[in-house]
Amino acid sequence: MAIWSGLIAKPQRTPLKSRPSLMLYFLLAGAFLLTLVPQVVQFPVWITAVVAGAMIVRSLLEFYRLPLPSTTFCSIIAFILFGLVWVQFGTIMGRSAGTAVTAGLLAIKFYEIRGPRDISLIIFACFFVVMSALLFSQVLELFIYCLIMMWILTAVLMRVNAGDRPDDMLLRMLSKSGLIFLQATPLALLLFFFFPRINGPIGLSLNDPPIGLTDTVSPGSFSKLARDNSPAMYVSFSGGTYPLPESMYWRAIILYQYKNGTFTAGFLGDTRKREEPGGDADDKTPRPEEHENTQLIGQTITIYANNQRWLYALDIPVSEPKNMAGSSGWAGLYHGNTVRLNGGKLDHMERYFVSSTLLRPEEMITKAERDASVQLPTDPKDGPISPEVRALADKFFAEAGGKQDAYVYAILRYFHHDDFVYSLDLPSQGKDWLKEFLLVNKTGYCEHYASAFAVLMRLEHVPTRLVTGYVGGDFNPYKNEFVVDEDNAHAWDEVWRPTDPAKPDIGRWVRVDPTSLVSDVDPSGQVANGGPGQKPFGVIQGETSFADSHLPEWMKTSLHEMQLRREQMEMTWDDVVLSYDTDSQSRLAQVLGMGVNPMLKLGLVCLGAAAVCAVALWRWLAQQPRISPVEFLYAAFCRNMARRGVPRASWEGPLAYTERVAEAFPDDLPALRNVGAIVARTRYGPGPGDAKAIERLESALARISASQVANASREKR
């Protein structure tokens, strides 16, 4: 009990006068909780529960005016918080861990409110917390929410500075805060568009986990993406021509190695294509001149951060991607006709241009590539193929007469006619998922069909590789662009097909998408036409949404129209704000007549704006009345009393304020009344002030300070 009582502050240590009014407290608590709303989806569940529980307990303590915990107790809780965050994230630094720690410490800080300075500290920390939400997402709605919260927090801060009055002044402070924001808007826009932007290594490394596609494919790896409708990229096509949506296969990663039921890139994944003369002799990358007789499709792709190296391009890309800044060596064309960054990770939104062709030219397969594309595990530790699956492959290969094309069609017919089901609601995956999928439950998503097809091909030594990326896209007529969401993620296969059987090393990689033959709706959302005489195949869809099942057609059309308009606004926001970089700034400066290298002129514009602001501030300060020594001492006295829990309201004169302070500190009543009388006589009295008023005021303040020091010493004893 003695230990517990030491952790709880004594009532006299937290007098009622040192605590905010209920109105101010609940305004502060409400603003704090609202700043955490965008972070809830990023926090672990236990952080959200702990912060919410701590604020409920703190509100009860404030409502019933119960004693607050001591600083020692709050420090112990803070150390426990640090430990739990370390266990959760492995660090207390970084974006996710840092915001979680800040939210928890702010909740603890509510238990240490002793005066206006603590309240102001919480408000300033809330500014940081609400803006840190933009580190996770930069969508337009979130930015608007952050602006609204900054407006509210500024109003609460002004409410605190106005004094802790029992009446509510929030609406008046909201109008003043809005006026401040309007006054700051021109300067903010000037700095955003004209402050020189410098490319370089300056930046914050967030070390975040990968977003979207990864370089591994295993059963269930696409199911999370299939439920994520956040955008992965949006694309505009040059010249107004673009392929049909069912032909839009957005290539990302080539996977060769199969081990323990999982496909990975293997050693060929980071091999860069050599297009310059004198490159790798084994590299037979299609050269641009090889596409002179085919139509190239140019794409301008705006890709969202994925914290990985790979970029996306329409199948198949034939040129190295170029970002809008024209950075040399920014990205390249890699093995398997994939595009990716030459270094680093894509931790920000980026826009680039790349050309593709729908017709794949002939090329030569190298020995390393052929070996990688027929690799299967043989070591028992690597999850070898079961005899039943091998027997199934041998059966179809024998029925096909040992011919590759006939064998491919036999496997596709098996998927199509043998009651296979395309579903996100997957049965439990055993250790030998391939056998279960092909011979037992026959239910899976795109990664099941693509992986199973690749293994069956390789069992008969048919070179096959697995490709991941996206398929399809939603066209927005208002921006003339296609939006590709994360739920468009898809996996398919490519089979090596020699042009001449006598020359097996010369041919083409042919795309085979086994999933499109399993579902009556293919991955791009287009109806898959199975052909005449083919029976419909089983499809398990997720639960029908409320809108699809209950809303009338006109309302669904209106909702779709609103969604298109929202996407249009989002794309414009990305184009104007999020994609505004050094190159965009240079183009704007050239339009304004600042020349080709406008950095110096942009700097001069910003310096000129700063000079104008400095002159305006100097003139405003010059117009302010000079503070007399008495007023200076009285202001210091007011700050001291505010730290002790008795802030002065803006409407209180010296006599009224010192009387209220005397109620909190009755032992200093004579000195306090003397302070109020001296200040009032100097401020409002006729004629010049008393020459000895300063000395008498200093003497009264010294007596008050000595008395308070003595009282503090007695409390400690």
C-alpha positions, 0 to 999 in steps of 0.5 A: 500500500505504501508503494501504491500511495507513492505512485498516486499524487496527493490531492494538495499536489494537484489542486483544483485550481491547477487543473483545466475546467471540464469544458477545456479538458473535454475540448482537448481530449476530443481534439486529441482523439480526432487526430488519431482517427486516420492512424487507427487503421495503421496502429496495432489493435492493442495500441488503439485499445490502450489509448482509448482505455487510458482516455476513458479512465482519465476522463473519469478522473477529471469529471470527478476531480480525483487525484492524478497519478504521480510523475513516477507512475507515469514514467513507469507506464511510459517505459512499459509502452516503449517495451511493448512497441519494441516487441511489436515493431522491433524498434521505436523509430520509424514511421509506424513505431514512431507514431504509435509511441507518440500516441501512447505518450500523449495519452500518458501526458494527459495524466500530467496536466498541471497547467497551461504549458502542459495543455499547449504541449499536447496541442503542439504534439497533436499537430505532429500526429495529425500530419504524420498520417500523410506519411502513410497516405496522401489521398485528397480526403486525408489531406482535407481532414488534416487541414480541418484538424489543424484548424480545430487544433489552432482554435483550441490553442487560442482558446487556451491562450484566452484563459480558462473561462467557464463559458465556451468560446470555441466557435469564436476561436474557430472563426479567428483560426480560419482567418489565420489560415486564410491569411497564411494561404498565399504564403503557403502556395508561394512556398509550395510552387516556387521554393527551389526543389533540389534532387538529391539523397535528402529524405526520410527513409521509412524502411516500410514493408512491401506494398502490393505484389511481392517476389514470392507466390504461394497459395493464398498470397493473392487473397489479401490483394484481391480484397484491396481496392486501393489504386496501384497505378493509373495509366494514360496511353499516347496517341489515344490508342490503347488495347482492349481491357482483356489484353492489358496484362501489366507485367511486373515480376518473373518467377523461376524457382519452385521450392516448398510450394512457393515460386520465387525469382531465383538468380535470374531475377536481377539480371539486367538486359543489355541493349547497348552494343557489346553487351552480354553475348547470351542476352538476346533482348529484342532491340527497338529496330526489331519492332519497326513493323509493329505498333508501339504503345506508349504509356505514361504510368503514375505508380504509387509507392510499393517500397520495392524495386519493380515497376509495371508496364504493358506486356511486353515492354521494349524500352527503358522507363524514363521518369518525368525528371529525365534522371539518367540511369533511373530504371532499366529493362531487366531479364524477362522483359520486366522494368525496375529501378536500378537502385533503391526502392520506390517509396514515393509516387512516381511517373514514368513513360515506357513503350510496349508491343503486343507482338512478341518477336523471336528470341533465343533462350539461354541454357541458364534460362532453360534450366531455370524454367524446368527446375523442380525440387528433388531434395525431400527438404524442398518439398518434392512433387508427390507421385500422384501429381507426377502420374497426372502429368504423365497421363495427360502428356501420353494422351497428347502424344508427347507433343507440347502444344497438345499437352498445354491444351490438355491441361487447360481442358482439365481445368475447364471441364473437371469441376474446378472452382475459382474462389477467394474462400479457400479451403485449408491448405495442407503441406502438399497443397498441389496434390490437394488442389489438383486432385481433391478440392479443386478450388483456388485463386489465380496463384493456385492455377498459375503455379499448378500449371507451371509445375505440370509443364515442368514435370514434362520438361516444358520450359515454363515461368510464372509471371505476376502483375496486374490485369485489366483496368477501369477506364475513367472517361473524365481523365481519359485514363485507366485506373488499376487497383490492387485487386487487379493483381494477377498471376499467369504463365509463359511457355517457351514455344520454339518457332522451328522444332529443329531449332528449340533454342529459337522461339517465343515465350507465349502467355498462357492464363489458366485462370481465365478458363476456370471462371465465368468472369476473368480476372479483368472483369470481362466475361470469359467466352468459353466457346461453343459447346462448353459447359458453364464452370463453377464459380464461388463468388464473395458475398454480394454487396448491399448496393448490388443486391438492394439499390435500384439501377438508377442509384447504382449508376449515380454511385458509379458516376460519383466514383468516377468523379472522385477518381478524376479529382484524385488523379488531378490531385496527384498530377498537380500536388503529389507529382509536383517535382523539380521538373514540374517546377522548372516547366512552371518557371519557364512558362513564367519567363524565368529561363531554362535554369530558374533555380536562382530566380526562384530563390530570389522570388522566395527571398523577396517574399521573405523580405516583404514579410519581414518588413510587414512584421517590423512595421507592425512591431513598430506600431506596438506601444512600448511596455513599461517596466511595471507592465513587464514585471506584471507579465512575468508575474502572470506567467508564473501564476499560470504555471502554478495553475491560475492563468489570467483570462484576457478580460481580467484586469489586475485587481480582479486577477490578483483577487482570484490568485489570492483565493488560491494562495491565501497566505500571500493575500497582502502582497498580491493585493499590493501587486494589483493596486500598483499595476492598476494605479500605474495603468489607469491612474491620472498623471505620470506613474509613481517613480517608486512603483517599480521598487515596491512592485519588485518587493511585493513580487519577491515576498510572493516568490519567497513564500511559494518557495517555502510552501514547496519545501514544506510539501516535500517534507 
